[in-house]
Amino acid sequence: MRKILLLFILLSNSQSNAQVQRPDNATALYEQLKTARGEQRAALLLQLARIEFPRQPDQSMAFTQEALTIYREGNNENGQTDAMCALANMYRRKNNLSLAYQFDSLSYTLAKKNNYQRGIAEASLNLIPGYVRSMEMQKALLSANEALDAGKRADLDNRIMANIFITRGNIFMQMKEIDRATDDYEMAYDLAEKINDEISKQRILAAMSNASRMAGDKVASLDQILRSIKMAERLQDKSTLPNLYLAAGNTYSSLNNTSESLSYYKKAFGLQQNILQPVVKMSILGNIARCFIRLKEFDSASSYSALRLNIATSIKDSSAIAASYIDLGDIASTKENHLLAIDYYQRAIAIYDPKKQATEISRAYNALASAHLNIRQFAKAEDYLLKSYALQSKTVDKGTKRYTDYLLSKVYEETGEMDNARRFRNEYLAFGGENSNAETELKINKLQSEFEISKREDALALAAKEKELKDLQLKETKLRLWTSVAVIGLLSVTAIAMYRSYRQKKKTALELAQKNQRIETLLRELHHRVKNNLQVIGSVLNLQSLKLTDSNARSAIEEGKARVEAMSLLHQKMYMDENLRAINIEEYITSLSFMLANSFGYDKSIVQTRIALRSKNMDVDLATPLALIINELITNAFKHAFVQVENPLLTIELTEDTNDGTVSLTVRDNGKGINLSAVSSASFGLKLIRTFVQQLGATMDISINKGSVFNISFHTAQ
């Protein structure tokens, strides 16, 4: 059971581990995102989502959803595939397997439709955990092969290809094809070695360790898992360390080193806040319980088994519930409460699926037989052992077969069937090659010693660096002290000079303030006179228009008068405001629109304004062309838009994007809509607007939407 759980853990982590944060520059990506548009923005969002997920999972999912929306609007189906694969990975890491599977299926279908090889590779890889959970190993293997073929055709990078080989190796492990699994792990390690990917290497070593242990090479298994742990501890990879500690505990358990295995299981449990998958927590708890059983500390064993059973029950994991019953049965059996043990074992067998969990059922039958043997119910013991024997094939490990043979030999010894007893005793002894010899023990002790020495050397190196840093800090402290003394002396010498300089500067500042006040007064007077002169010009134009009989000429004079009045109002605001270099644009637009509405015979209530700027005060150089543009657009609306309109409405919006400082002016009416084809390109008003738009460095868009809509966008830095 422990081996299958570990394989499932490695497999379920294969995608999420492939998403571990790489040394990308997130700050640079955020800067690029400010100005990116369209699919370039979508690609940046997916990169940021992958990097930020460990720290900001919700924000990362929002980034990915936005990227998916952009790709859908652009009808980019390959981009949609990438975004859905990313979402599936995120839901899987948050343990929402149902939504993850939905996005995996959608992305796979879309990738196949477009023959998008990269998408096929990633989507096929994502579908594998679902097949493994349902024990559909052939489907899982087909998906892994498809991912590998598509990855080669798409020329995917070594890191992704290594991940595919690891995943297929995990499937072979589930299928008990250890040699093929080992071949895939070695291919993956070679690829990770080429790009010096420490994260992938540590994960591959953990998988290789499990394969070596299953193949009976416990020395290689211990060497590989200890190397993996050293890498993870150096990288401080707390998301991976629980799985590695669990694997190390399993390796020591196979070596019958209960104290060392318990130590690693407890290390894994100590990092439970970093464990996302409940199956990992349950595996750790079950292994701790079994260690305590072997140590005959039954209270502790019962506590950890109960914790595991609570988690399994809460998530309705039938396999884990059955495994918990097996542990509780083992506790009862070790305490010689064999009837209670039999009850727990029978509950477990009732839960297991005979078609998919032959190994687990075989072990449960062995446990039941052992309990019946202890209470001398030999017929029942034999019956359960023969059932176990019948289930055993290449899917059941050698240890289980060996234990079955041992129990059958004991049953037949007790019942006097010595021929059968000798037969199963011989079969039991035939599997005795697993026992460690002196040479193996020596190698294991050497590996453990080298690992401990390496850790001590790392600790000593760290201590030496810390001492070096402290010495450097001490030198810097002394240097700062002498520097402080020198600075204090220098400050004392310069204090008098600074005081004298201060008095002189204060006198100069007073004179400058008086001079500035005079200049400000002159500027206000200048703006006031300009305003008066513009009003005089407006009056002259008004008188002139009264003498004209030609309607076109009168209209041109009136338009000129409106432009002069707009400039006059601007200068009025400038000399009335405290800041001579800026005007309150909201007050100006409101006053201008009301003034024009009145001049054309409309009530001011038909004008609606919305100003959403970081600052309502706008620089004069920016406000002047903007004011004339607004004047032209409002005048145009009052003159042409509202003919035969019962409830005229004019909306003026001036908004600012706080991210990049882009200002947007929108003037819309509910009139009949401008006929662009009928408007002469030589129209003076349109020429004037375009001239000021160019002066602002802006862009202008004219559209029809229940009336005319003018949208002008420019950057405040222009």
Helices and strands as residue ranges (DSSP letters): H 2-18, H 26-35, H 38-52, H 57-73, H 77-93, H 97-113, H 117-133, H 137-153, H 158-174, H 178-194, H 198-214, H 218-235, H 241-254, H 258-270, G 272-274, H 278-294, H 298-314, H 318-334, H 338-351, H 358-374, H 378-391, H 398-414, H 418-430, G 432-434, H 438-547, H 551-576, E 582-584, H 585-599, G 604-606, E 607-612, E 617-619, H 620-636, I 637-641, E 650-656, E 662-669, H 684-696, E 699-704, E 708-715
